[in-house]
Amino acid sequence: MKKEILDRIQQLGGNIDKVKGNSLQEDLQSIEFSHPLYTDYYEDELYGIDEFYANNRELYLDNKKEFYDRLLNHFFSDHELPYGQDFYRNFLFTPFKEGTKDFEELDGLVEESEIREVVKGGDLDFICICYSYGYPDHFFICLTDPNPENPTVYSTDHEVFFSEIENEGTFEEYLKRYLTKEEFLEIVKNYIENEKTDK
């Protein structure tokens, strides 16, 4: 995997200590995040910020640094509160590999040939790297991608699982959509300091 990808994962708070470079599957499954990921369009909605501010208004007025520390700890903790975030997960999905638990899971829903029109690779073995509360809600990488150093990320949704697939660009490009803690905090601070009217 490209150094730039690993660097970006670290910037986003991911742990790459177990990445050894032996195989794409092994590397993707060894990456760990202890918190959710927020995309750069979080700024458009700011899910949960008003509620957090209302519940911690006294702390904000008394100690802004402590307020923002708690805010970051809250939003970047291991929770599944619906704030519009994505979750890094790295589970295998092997619908065309005999003998696996997923084999034939797509039977009657989509043909292998249809998937091959969009997905580049040999065997159609996947790792779903992220899921979200939005649409689409699953993002995956084909383990036989022709460019394992920077594979393509594809998306689909549970309602049209693999019958509708979109190319989301390379893994490196895909990771750029997520905010670092510092970028997240800058957006939230700007909103609270400049747009909250009940301070």
Buried (B, 14 or more C-beta within 10 A) or exposed (E): BBEEBBEBBBBBBBEBEEBEEEEBBEBBBBBBBEBBBBBEEBBEEBBBBEEBBEEBBEBBEEEEEEBBEBBBEBBBEEEEEEBBBBBBEBEBBBBBBEEBEBEEBBEEEBEEEBBEEBBBBEEBBBBBBBBBBEEBBBBBBBBBBEEBBBBBBBBBBEEEBBBBBEEBBBBBEBBEBBBBBEBBBEBBEEBBEEEBEEE
